[in-house]
Amino acid sequence: METIEAIGVNVPGLITQVVNLFLLLILLYFFLYKPVLRMFDQRSQRIKESLEQAEKMRLETTEGEEEIQRKLAEAREQGQTLIAQASEASARLRADGVKEAGRQADDILARARVEIQRERDEAIESVRREFGHLAITAAERVIRQSLDRQSHQTIIDEVLQQGGQQQNG
């Protein structure tokens, strides 16, 4: 001890400083380190939840697109059936050689085409409504902000217009 004091070290002062240093480290650990770690954990959890929500929206969108494709395929199939039926009726009537019967077959074919066009338009409109709703729901959840009805419609129209341009292009 005398040798330590001989080189100019104050032992009680040194012990006091070491104790103070440990107290400071303990205080920093509880009041700074732990809250910062907790904040990082919470942020990590929020990011994870956002990613899971985005994945869920992507899956819902994919399912919606598959449903749309299925409905369009059904509409095409029904249209082909109607056209085939109209064509068969037309062939039978032509075989009979009755001029009036031929005109009636043409009317059936025209109605079938109109019906096909109407069902196609209904299917496309249904698809647009579903896609618009899913897109708005996804956007609302991702940005956590609700838009008014006019903004919804404007966004839907823009997305559908862009989608139509991409399909045509």
N, CA and C atoms as a LAMMPS dump frame, in Angstrom:
ITEM: TIMESTEP
0
ITEM: NUMBER OF ATOMS
507
ITEM: BOX BOUNDS ff ff ff
-5.0000000000000000e+02 5.0000000000000000e+02
-5.0000000000000000e+02 5.0000000000000000e+02
-5.0000000000000000e+02 5.0000000000000000e+02
ITEM: ATOMS id mol type element x y z
1 1 1 N 0.825 -1.168 0
2 1 2 C 0 0 0
3 1 3 C 0.886 1.254 0
4 2 1 N 1.94 1.174 0.78
5 2 2 C 2.836 2.318 0.881
6 2 3 C 3.543 2.553 -0.448
7 3 1 N 3.779 1.462 -1.183
8 3 2 C 4.433 1.628 -2.477
9 3 3 C 3.507 2.3 -3.482
10 4 1 N 2.224 2.008 -3.387
11 4 2 C 1.244 2.635 -4.29
12 4 3 C 1.147 4.112 -3.963
13 5 1 N 1.135 4.433 -2.669
14 5 2 C 1.067 5.831 -2.26
15 5 3 C 2.375 6.534 -2.584
16 6 1 N 3.444 5.759 -2.609
17 6 2 C 4.738 6.348 -2.902
18 6 3 C 4.823 6.821 -4.347
19 7 1 N 4.123 6.16 -5.231
20 7 2 C 4.161 6.592 -6.636
21 7 3 C 3.115 7.666 -6.934
22 8 1 N 2.375 8.091 -5.951
23 8 2 C 1.466 9.213 -6.084
24 8 3 C 0.017 8.836 -6.339
25 9 1 N -0.365 7.607 -6.055
26 9 2 C -1.749 7.18 -6.263
27 9 3 C -2.477 7.272 -4.942
28 10 1 N -3.596 7.959 -4.957
29 10 2 C -4.435 8.102 -3.775
30 10 3 C -5.41 6.929 -3.777
31 11 1 N -5.21 5.923 -2.953
32 11 2 C -5.998 4.686 -2.94
33 11 3 C -7.469 4.977 -2.642
34 12 1 N -7.807 5.728 -1.575
35 12 2 C -9.237 5.98 -1.36
36 12 3 C -9.874 6.723 -2.538
37 13 1 N -9.169 7.635 -3.126
38 13 2 C -9.697 8.356 -4.302
39 13 3 C -9.875 7.436 -5.495
40 14 1 N -8.908 6.52 -5.688
41 14 2 C -8.98 5.548 -6.772
42 14 3 C -10.178 4.629 -6.584
43 15 1 N -10.376 4.15 -5.365
44 15 2 C -11.519 3.261 -5.08
45 15 3 C -12.818 4.015 -5.325
46 16 1 N -12.885 5.258 -4.905
47 16 2 C -14.088 6.079 -5.112
48 16 3 C -14.366 6.25 -6.61
49 17 1 N -13.352 6.508 -7.39
50 17 2 C -13.537 6.688 -8.831
51 17 3 C -13.966 5.387 -9.507
52 18 1 N -13.406 4.27 -9.075
53 18 2 C -13.798 2.971 -9.652
54 18 3 C -15.261 2.675 -9.318
55 19 1 N -15.672 2.942 -8.065
56 19 2 C -17.063 2.721 -7.667
57 19 3 C -17.976 3.643 -8.48
58 20 1 N -17.576 4.897 -8.625
59 20 2 C -18.376 5.843 -9.427
60 20 3 C -18.496 5.379 -10.877
61 21 1 N -17.394 4.872 -11.426
62 21 2 C -17.417 4.378 -12.801
63 21 3 C -18.411 3.217 -12.935
64 22 1 N -18.395 2.27 -12.017
65 22 2 C -19.332 1.145 -12.068
66 22 3 C -20.775 1.615 -11.897
67 23 1 N -20.987 2.572 -10.995
68 23 2 C -22.348 3.125 -10.833
69 23 3 C -22.812 3.803 -12.109
70 24 1 N -21.906 4.559 -12.738
71 24 2 C -22.254 5.217 -14.001
72 24 3 C -22.585 4.181 -15.072
73 25 1 N -21.796 3.134 -15.17
74 25 2 C -22.064 2.08 -16.164
75 25 3 C -23.394 1.398 -15.89
76 26 1 N -23.717 1.15 -14.636
77 26 2 C -24.998 0.517 -14.287
78 26 3 C -26.152 1.442 -14.65
79 27 1 N -26.029 2.722 -14.335
80 27 2 C -27.086 3.68 -14.673
81 27 3 C -27.267 3.798 -16.186
82 28 1 N -26.165 3.879 -16.906
83 28 2 C -26.246 3.939 -18.365
84 28 3 C -26.903 2.683 -18.926
85 29 1 N -26.592 1.549 -18.363
86 29 2 C -27.181 0.299 -18.832
87 29 3 C -28.705 0.327 -18.671
88 30 1 N -29.186 0.731 -17.516
89 30 2 C -30.628 0.688 -17.258
90 30 3 C -31.385 1.846 -17.908
91 31 1 N -30.776 3.018 -17.989
92 31 2 C -31.509 4.184 -18.487
93 31 3 C -31.218 4.527 -19.937
94 32 1 N -30.21 3.948 -20.538
95 32 2 C -29.916 4.262 -21.922
96 32 3 C -29.886 3.004 -22.792
97 33 1 N -29.084 2.038 -22.419
98 33 2 C -28.892 0.858 -23.245
99 33 3 C -30.177 0.046 -23.395
100 34 1 N -30.84 -0.272 -22.282
101 34 2 C -32.075 -1.073 -22.348
102 34 3 C -33.18 -0.361 -23.13
103 35 1 N -33.458 0.934 -22.884
104 35 2 C -34.504 1.602 -23.678
105 35 3 C -34.177 1.649 -25.168
106 36 1 N -32.919 1.843 -25.5
107 36 2 C -32.54 1.869 -26.92
108 36 3 C -32.758 0.49 -27.535
109 37 1 N -32.371 -0.561 -26.836
110 37 2 C -32.609 -1.924 -27.338
111 37 3 C -34.103 -2.193 -27.491
112 38 1 N -34.886 -1.758 -26.501
113 38 2 C -36.342 -1.946 -26.567
114 38 3 C -36.92 -1.212 -27.778
115 39 1 N -36.435 0.017 -28.014
116 39 2 C -36.907 0.79 -29.151
117 39 3 C -36.556 0.073 -30.462
118 40 1 N -35.338 -0.454 -30.566
119 40 2 C -34.953 -1.186 -31.766
120 40 3 C -35.796 -2.436 -31.951
121 41 1 N -36.081 -3.139 -30.879
122 41 2 C -36.929 -4.342 -30.961
123 41 3 C -38.33 -3.981 -31.433
124 42 1 N -38.87 -2.888 -30.905
125 42 2 C -40.223 -2.466 -31.311
126 42 3 C -40.239 -2.076 -32.787
127 43 1 N -39.235 -1.354 -33.203
128 43 2 C -39.171 -0.958 -34.609
129 43 3 C -39.023 -2.187 -35.512
130 44 1 N -38.198 -3.111 -35.095
131 44 2 C -38.031 -4.349 -35.847
132 44 3 C -39.362 -5.096 -35.953
133 45 1 N -40.109 -5.132 -34.874
134 45 2 C -41.415 -5.805 -34.878
135 45 3 C -42.379 -5.101 -35.828
136 46 1 N -42.392 -3.758 -35.808
137 46 2 C -43.278 -3.014 -36.715
138 46 3 C -42.917 -3.269 -38.168
139 47 1 N -41.631 -3.314 -38.461
140 47 2 C -41.196 -3.589 -39.828
141 47 3 C -41.608 -4.995 -40.237
142 48 1 N -41.444 -5.936 -39.338
143 48 2 C -41.83 -7.324 -39.624
144 48 3 C -43.337 -7.409 -39.897
145 49 1 N -44.135 -6.722 -39.074
146 49 2 C -45.585 -6.731 -39.275
147 49 3 C -45.951 -6.083 -40.604
148 50 1 N -45.286 -4.998 -40.968
149 50 2 C -45.55 -4.336 -42.244
150 50 3 C -45.221 -5.263 -43.41
151 51 1 N -44.102 -5.972 -43.296
152 51 2 C -43.736 -6.912 -44.361
153 51 3 C -44.745 -8.054 -44.461
154 52 1 N -45.204 -8.546 -43.314
155 52 2 C -46.204 -9.616 -43.336
156 52 3 C -47.501 -9.105 -43.959
157 53 1 N -47.895 -7.876 -43.627
158 53 2 C -49.116 -7.292 -44.178
159 53 3 C -48.978 -7.109 -45.693
160 54 1 N -47.819 -6.657 -46.135
161 54 2 C -47.589 -6.488 -47.571
162 54 3 C -47.657 -7.835 -48.284
163 55 1 N -47.08 -8.867 -47.697
164 55 2 C -47.133 -10.21 -48.291
165 55 3 C -48.573 -10.712 -48.364
166 56 1 N -49.329 -10.44 -47.307
167 56 2 C -50.737 -10.841 -47.286
168 56 3 C -51.501 -10.12 -48.406
169 57 1 N -51.265 -8.846 -48.569
170 57 2 C -51.928 -8.085 -49.636
171 57 3 C -51.524 -8.627 -51.008
172 58 1 N -50.252 -8.997 -51.154
173 58 2 C -49.802 -9.545 -52.433
174 58 3 C -50.525 -10.856 -52.729
175 59 1 N -50.665 -11.704 -51.699
176 59 2 C -51.372 -12.975 -51.882
177 59 3 C -52.834 -12.737 -52.231
178 60 1 N -53.469 -11.777 -51.542
179 60 2 C -54.87 -11.469 -51.84
180 60 3 C -55.013 -10.958 -53.27
181 61 1 N -54.077 -10.128 -53.703
182 61 2 C -54.112 -9.61 -55.067
183 61 3 C -53.943 -10.748 -56.07
184 62 1 N -53.022 -11.666 -55.779
185 62 2 C -52.811 -12.81 -56.662
186 62 3 C -54.071 -13.671 -56.74
187 63 1 N -54.687 -13.907 -55.589
188 63 2 C -55.926 -14.69 -55.574
189 63 3 C -57.023 -13.973 -56.358
190 64 1 N -57.088 -12.658 -56.211
191 64 2 C -58.075 -11.872 -56.958
192 64 3 C -57.839 -11.975 -58.458
193 65 1 N -56.579 -11.898 -58.864
194 65 2 C -56.262 -12.02 -60.289
195 65 3 C -56.627 -13.409 -60.814
196 66 1 N -56.373 -14.441 -60.009
197 66 2 C -56.735 -15.799 -60.429
198 66 3 C -58.249 -15.932 -60.571
199 67 1 N -58.987 -15.341 -59.641
200 67 2 C -60.453 -15.368 -59.707
201 67 3 C -60.935 -14.641 -60.968
202 68 1 N -60.312 -13.528 -61.271
203 68 2 C -60.666 -12.762 -62.466
204 68 3 C -60.418 -13.61 -63.717
205 69 1 N -59.263 -14.258 -63.773
206 69 2 C -58.95 -15.094 -64.932
207 69 3 C -59.946 -16.249 -65.063
208 70 1 N -60.334 -16.816 -63.918
209 70 2 C -61.294 -17.911 -63.946
210 70 3 C -62.636 -17.422 -64.479
211 71 1 N -63.086 -16.25 -64.003
212 71 2 C -64.364 -15.704 -64.466
213 71 3 C -64.327 -15.383 -65.957
214 72 1 N -63.209 -14.83 -66.411
215 72 2 C -63.084 -14.539 -67.844
216 72 3 C -63.098 -15.831 -68.666
217 73 1 N -62.443 -16.868 -68.17
218 73 2 C -62.434 -18.148 -68.881
219 73 3 C -63.85 -18.732 -68.949
220 74 1 N -64.588 -18.62 -67.83
221 74 2 C -65.98 -19.103 -67.824
222 74 3 C -66.82 -18.313 -68.818
223 75 1 N -66.636 -17.007 -68.847
224 75 2 C -67.396 -16.172 -69.775
225 75 3 C -67.056 -16.541 -71.222
226 76 1 N -65.787 -16.781 -71.512
227 76 2 C -65.394 -17.192 -72.864
228 76 3 C -66.019 -18.537 -73.228
229 77 1 N -65.972 -19.465 -72.257
230 77 2 C -66.533 -20.788 -72.504
231 77 3 C -68.031 -20.706 -72.782
232 78 1 N -68.723 -19.922 -71.96
233 78 2 C -70.162 -19.744 -72.185
234 78 3 C -70.418 -19.085 -73.533
235 79 1 N -69.58 -18.121 -73.861
236 79 2 C -69.726 -17.461 -75.159
237 79 3 C -69.503 -18.424 -76.309
238 80 1 N -68.491 -19.263 -76.18
239 80 2 C -68.226 -20.248 -77.228
240 80 3 C -69.387 -21.233 -77.352
241 81 1 N -69.959 -21.608 -76.207
242 81 2 C -71.118 -22.509 -76.222
243 81 3 C -72.288 -21.842 -76.931
244 82 1 N -72.54 -20.588 -76.581
245 82 2 C -73.633 -19.863 -77.23
246 82 3 C -73.39 -19.718 -78.731
247 83 1 N -72.168 -19.418 -79.099
248 83 2 C -71.846 -19.295 -80.529
249 83 3 C -72.01 -20.642 -81.225
250 84 1 N -71.554 -21.718 -80.569
251 84 2 C -71.69 -23.052 -81.162
252 84 3 C -73.157 -23.414 -81.329
253 85 1 N -73.959 -23.098 -80.303
254 85 2 C -75.394 -23.387 -80.405
255 85 3 C -76.025 -22.571 -81.524
256 86 1 N -75.645 -21.316 -81.59
257 86 2 C -76.203 -20.467 -82.647
258 86 3 C -75.766 -20.966 -84.021
259 87 1 N -74.526 -21.386 -84.117
260 87 2 C -74.026 -21.909 -85.404
261 87 3 C -74.767 -23.19 -85.801
262 88 1 N -74.999 -24.068 -84.825
263 88 2 C -75.739 -25.301 -85.115
264 88 3 C -77.156 -24.985 -85.573
265 89 1 N -77.803 -24.067 -84.883
266 89 2 C -79.161 -23.682 -85.269
267 89 3 C -79.161 -23.09 -86.667
268 90 1 N -78.152 -22.287 -86.94
269 90 2 C -78.05 -21.678 -88.271
270 90 3 C -77.867 -22.741 -89.351
271 91 1 N -77.001 -23.737 -89.062
272 91 2 C -76.76 -24.796 -90.051
273 91 3 C -78.018 -25.611 -90.324
274 92 1 N -78.782 -25.911 -89.249
275 92 2 C -80.03 -26.668 -89.439
276 92 3 C -81.025 -25.88 -90.284
277 93 1 N -81.109 -24.607 -89.971
278 93 2 C -82.085 -23.797 -90.706
279 93 3 C -81.674 -23.611 -92.162
280 94 1 N -80.406 -23.493 -92.414
281 94 2 C -79.947 -23.367 -93.806
282 94 3 C -80.187 -24.671 -94.561
283 95 1 N -79.999 -25.782 -93.824
284 95 2 C -80.226 -27.081 -94.458
285 95 3 C -81.675 -27.204 -94.907
286 96 1 N -82.567 -26.667 -94.154
287 96 2 C -83.989 -26.707 -94.522
288 96 3 C -84.274 -25.792 -95.699
289 97 1 N -83.377 -24.836 -95.952
290 97 2 C -83.541 -23.963 -97.099
291 97 3 C -84.555 -22.868 -96.892
292 98 1 N -84.972 -22.691 -95.659
293 98 2 C -85.986 -21.665 -95.414
294 98 3 C -85.267 -20.344 -95.181
295 99 1 N -85.589 -19.385 -96
296 99 2 C -84.933 -18.094 -95.915
297 99 3 C -85.206 -17.412 -94.565
298 100 1 N -86.42 -17.528 -94.089
299 100 2 C -86.785 -16.917 -92.811
300 100 3 C -86.023 -17.553 -91.662
301 101 1 N -85.866 -18.85 -91.728
302 101 2 C -85.142 -19.555 -90.681
303 101 3 C -83.685 -19.086 -90.645
304 102 1 N -83.11 -18.804 -91.783
305 102 2 C -81.733 -18.301 -91.842
306 102 3 C -81.604 -16.96 -91.138
307 103 1 N -82.589 -16.095 -91.348
308 103 2 C -82.571 -14.788 -90.677
309 103 3 C -82.702 -14.945 -89.16
310 104 1 N -83.522 -15.88 -88.726
311 104 2 C -83.676 -16.113 -87.287
312 104 3 C -82.362 -16.62 -86.665
313 105 1 N -81.656 -17.481 -87.394
314 105 2 C -80.364 -17.974 -86.89
315 105 3 C -79.365 -16.827 -86.754
316 106 1 N -79.376 -15.941 -87.723
317 106 2 C -78.489 -14.768 -87.647
318 106 3 C -78.849 -13.9 -86.44
319 107 1 N -80.153 -13.782 -86.173
320 107 2 C -80.583 -13.016 -84.988
321 107 3 C -80.083 -13.671 -83.706
322 108 1 N -80.18 -15.004 -83.654
323 108 2 C -79.699 -15.735 -82.465
324 108 3 C -78.197 -15.511 -82.302
325 109 1 N -77.469 -15.581 -83.4
326 109 2 C -76.024 -15.364 -83.353
327 109 3 C -75.707 -13.941 -82.893
328 110 1 N -76.442 -12.975 -83.383
329 110 2 C -76.218 -11.578 -82.969
330 110 3 C -76.523 -11.405 -81.481
331 111 1 N -77.627 -12.004 -81.027
332 111 2 C -77.957 -11.915 -79.6
333 111 3 C -76.88 -12.592 -78.76
334 112 1 N -76.379 -13.72 -79.265
335 112 2 C -75.32 -14.423 -78.537
336 112 3 C -74.076 -13.544 -78.437
337 113 1 N -73.733 -12.876 -79.529
338 113 2 C -72.565 -11.982 -79.488
339 113 3 C -72.804 -10.813 -78.535
340 114 1 N -73.996 -10.262 -78.563
341 114 2 C -74.323 -9.17 -77.64
342 114 3 C -74.267 -9.68 -76.202
343 115 1 N -74.805 -10.866 -75.981
344 115 2 C -74.787 -11.458 -74.637
345 115 3 C -73.346 -11.703 -74.176
346 116 1 N -72.542 -12.218 -75.096
347 116 2 C -71.132 -12.453 -74.775
348 116 3 C -70.45 -11.129 -74.438
349 117 1 N -70.686 -10.132 -75.25
350 117 2 C -70.084 -8.816 -74.997
351 117 3 C -70.565 -8.261 -73.658
352 118 1 N -71.864 -8.419 -73.374
353 118 2 C -72.412 -7.913 -72.118
354 118 3 C -71.78 -8.643 -70.932
355 119 1 N -71.708 -9.99 -71.007
356 119 2 C -71.102 -10.76 -69.921
357 119 3 C -69.619 -10.431 -69.762
358 120 1 N -68.961 -10.245 -70.884
359 120 2 C -67.545 -9.856 -70.828
360 120 3 C -67.4 -8.5 -70.146
361 121 1 N -68.222 -7.55 -70.545
362 121 2 C -68.167 -6.208 -69.934
363 121 3 C -68.477 -6.279 -68.439
364 122 1 N -69.473 -7.107 -68.071
365 122 2 C -69.798 -7.261 -66.649
366 122 3 C -68.636 -7.886 -65.892
367 123 1 N -68.005 -8.898 -66.498
368 123 2 C -66.874 -9.553 -65.841
369 123 3 C -65.714 -8.571 -65.671
370 124 1 N -65.442 -7.78 -66.706
371 124 2 C -64.359 -6.792 -66.62
372 124 3 C -64.678 -5.748 -65.57
373 125 1 N -65.92 -5.271 -65.529
374 125 2 C -66.315 -4.278 -64.528
375 125 3 C -66.198 -4.85 -63.117
376 126 1 N -66.619 -6.108 -62.973
377 126 2 C -66.495 -6.767 -61.669
378 126 3 C -65.029 -6.878 -61.272
379 127 1 N -64.188 -7.23 -62.217
380 127 2 C -62.757 -7.337 -61.968
381 127 3 C -62.193 -5.973 -61.572
382 128 1 N -62.591 -4.949 -62.274
383 128 2 C -62.092 -3.599 -61.951
384 128 3 C -62.51 -3.185 -60.552
385 129 1 N -63.756 -3.468 -60.187
386 129 2 C -64.211 -3.099 -58.839
387 129 3 C -63.402 -3.852 -57.788
388 130 1 N -63.227 -5.164 -57.994
389 130 2 C -62.478 -5.954 -57.024
390 130 3 C -61.026 -5.489 -56.94
391 131 1 N -60.42 -5.279 -58.108
392 131 2 C -59.029 -4.845 -58.119
393 131 3 C -58.897 -3.472 -57.481
394 132 1 N -59.796 -2.562 -57.773
395 132 2 C -59.765 -1.224 -57.18
396 132 3 C -59.893 -1.296 -55.674
397 133 1 N -60.811 -2.116 -55.215
398 133 2 C -61.006 -2.255 -53.762
399 133 3 C -59.749 -2.831 -53.104
400 134 1 N -59.175 -3.868 -53.712
401 134 2 C -57.962 -4.467 -53.15
402 134 3 C -56.802 -3.476 -53.164
403 135 1 N -56.666 -2.726 -54.254
404 135 2 C -55.566 -1.76 -54.339
405 135 3 C -55.715 -0.669 -53.291
406 136 1 N -56.938 -0.179 -53.115
407 136 2 C -57.16 0.875 -52.113
408 136 3 C -56.943 0.324 -50.719
409 137 1 N -57.426 -0.873 -50.467
410 137 2 C -57.235 -1.476 -49.142
411 137 3 C -55.753 -1.665 -48.863
412 138 1 N -55.016 -2.152 -49.838
413 138 2 C -53.576 -2.34 -49.656
414 138 3 C -52.887 -1 -49.419
415 139 1 N -53.253 -0.004 -50.215
416 139 2 C -52.629 1.318 -50.046
417 139 3 C -52.962 1.9 -48.683
418 140 1 N -54.207 1.772 -48.251
419 140 2 C -54.591 2.298 -46.939
420 140 3 C -53.815 1.611 -45.828
421 141 1 N -53.654 0.323 -45.925
422 141 2 C -52.949 -0.399 -44.864
423 141 3 C -51.47 -0.069 -44.865
424 142 1 N -50.888 0.067 -46.053
425 142 2 C -49.465 0.335 -46.108
426 142 3 C -49.16 1.748 -45.625
427 143 1 N -49.915 2.736 -46.078
428 143 2 C -49.606 4.11 -45.662
429 143 3 C -50.42 4.533 -44.465
430 144 1 N -51.314 3.658 -43.992
431 144 2 C -52.134 3.908 -42.8
432 144 3 C -52.83 5.267 -42.885
433 145 1 N -53.457 5.482 -44.037
434 145 2 C -54.148 6.754 -44.239
435 145 3 C -55.347 6.481 -45.135
436 146 1 N -56.491 6.982 -44.767
437 146 2 C -57.705 6.743 -45.538
438 146 3 C -57.942 7.924 -46.477
439 147 1 N -58.367 7.625 -47.699
440 147 2 C -58.667 8.664 -48.679
441 147 3 C -60.179 8.867 -48.762
442 148 1 N -60.599 10.034 -49.256
443 148 2 C -62.031 10.244 -49.421
444 148 3 C -62.517 9.537 -50.687
445 149 1 N -63.812 9.478 -50.888
446 149 2 C -64.415 8.708 -51.987
447 149 3 C -63.932 9.202 -53.347
448 150 1 N -63.834 10.528 -53.539
449 150 2 C -63.402 11.078 -54.819
450 150 3 C -61.95 10.678 -55.11
451 151 1 N -61.099 10.717 -54.087
452 151 2 C -59.704 10.316 -54.259
453 151 3 C -59.622 8.833 -54.607
454 152 1 N -60.457 8.024 -53.956
455 152 2 C -60.515 6.574 -54.265
456 152 3 C -60.809 6.398 -55.757
457 153 1 N -61.849 7.081 -56.223
458 153 2 C -62.284 6.896 -57.609
459 153 3 C -61.206 7.371 -58.575
460 154 1 N -60.561 8.484 -58.265
461 154 2 C -59.503 9.005 -59.117
462 154 3 C -58.353 8.011 -59.21
463 155 1 N -57.939 7.459 -58.076
464 155 2 C -56.845 6.486 -58.049
465 155 3 C -57.244 5.232 -58.826
466 156 1 N -58.471 4.762 -58.612
467 156 2 C -58.944 3.561 -59.319
468 156 3 C -58.912 3.797 -60.826
469 157 1 N -59.431 4.951 -61.272
470 157 2 C -59.457 5.262 -62.7
471 157 3 C -58.046 5.317 -63.277
472 158 1 N -57.116 5.927 -62.554
473 158 2 C -55.739 6.005 -63.039
474 158 3 C -55.11 4.627 -63.131
475 159 1 N -55.29 3.805 -62.098
476 159 2 C -54.709 2.452 -62.093
477 159 3 C -55.294 1.627 -63.236
478 160 1 N -56.616 1.709 -63.419
479 160 2 C -57.245 0.929 -64.484
480 160 3 C -56.808 1.425 -65.853
481 161 1 N -56.66 2.74 -65.995
482 161 2 C -56.217 3.301 -67.272
483 161 3 C -54.801 2.843 -67.563
484 162 1 N -53.926 2.886 -66.548
485 162 2 C -52.558 2.436 -66.73
486 162 3 C -52.517 0.94 -67.024
487 163 1 N -53.338 0.188 -66.311
488 163 2 C -53.41 -1.259 -66.544
489 163 3 C -53.867 -1.565 -67.961
490 164 1 N -54.866 -0.813 -68.445
491 164 2 C -55.359 -0.995 -69.807
492 164 3 C -54.302 -0.641 -70.839
493 165 1 N -53.525 0.419 -70.599
494 165 2 C -52.472 0.805 -71.501
495 165 3 C -51.368 -0.234 -71.543
496 166 1 N -51.047 -0.826 -70.392
497 166 2 C -50.01 -1.845 -70.333
498 166 3 C -50.451 -3.098 -71.066
499 167 1 N -51.723 -3.457 -70.941
500 167 2 C -52.223 -4.651 -71.634
501 167 3 C -52.261 -4.411 -73.149
502 168 1 N -52.636 -3.225 -73.55
503 168 2 C -52.706 -2.898 -74.983
504 168 3 C -51.324 -2.701 -75.585
505 169 1 N -50.377 -2.269 -74.756
506 169 2 C -49.021 -1.912 -75.228
507 169 3 C -48.17 -3.07 -75.339
